[in-house]
């Protein structure tokens, strides 16, 4: 099974750097961010809408990440 890293704030500067580091380490990265309006692939990272203030948004994002493999980071 694929190791998936779940990153919040993934579309911003620090979040992008974290995603890049995790992909170099071999993770499939699922990144959520409030500025993202629809799920899309951005290189080796899947970006998706995520508002951590909303339980529904978090549940949707976690379900999307789980489709990629086992969330381990």
C-alpha positions in Angstrom: 0.0 0.0 0.0 1.1 3.5 -0.7 2.2 5.8 2.1 0.3 9.0 2.0 1.2 12.3 3.8 -1.7 14.6 4.6 -0.6 18.3 4.6 -2.8 21.3 5.5 -2.0 24.7 4.1 -0.4 22.9 1.1 -0.9 25.7 -1.4 1.1 28.3 0.5 4.9 28.8 0.6 5.8 26.7 3.6 3.1 24.1 2.8 4.5 23.8 -0.8 8.0 23.2 0.6 6.7 20.6 3.0 4.9 18.8 0.1 8.0 18.9 -2.0 10.1 17.5 0.8 7.6 14.7 1.4 7.4 13.7 -2.2 11.2 13.5 -2.3 11.1 11.2 0.7 8.8 8.9 -1.3 5.4 9.9 0.0 2.3 10.4 -2.1 1.0 13.8 -0.8 -2.6 14.9 -0.4 -2.6 18.6 0.4 -5.5 20.6 1.5 -5.9 24.4 1.4 -8.6 27.0 1.7 -7.5 28.6 -1.5 -8.1 25.5 -3.6 -11.6 25.3 -5.1 -11.5 21.8 -6.6 -9.4 18.7 -6.3 -6.5 18.7 -8.8 -3.1 17.1 -9.3 -0.1 19.4 -9.1 2.8 17.3 -10.1 3.2 14.6 -7.4 0.8 16.3 -5.1 -3.0 16.1 -5.0 -4.4 19.5 -3.9 -7.9 19.7 -2.5 -10.2 22.2 -0.8 -9.8 22.1 3.0 -11.1 24.3 5.7 -10.0 22.9 9.0 -12.7 24.8 10.8 -15.3 22.6 9.2 -15.7 19.0 10.3 -17.4 18.1 6.9 -14.5 19.6 5.0 -11.9 17.7 7.0 -13.9 14.4 6.6 -14.1 14.9 2.9 -10.4 15.6 2.6 -9.4 12.7 4.7 -11.6 10.4 2.6 -9.9 11.7 -0.5 -6.5 11.1 0.9 -7.4 7.6 2.0 -8.3 6.7 -1.6 -4.6 7.2 -2.4 -3.3 4.8 0.2 -2.6 4.5 3.9 -2.3 7.9 5.6 0.9 7.6 7.6 2.2 11.2 7.9 
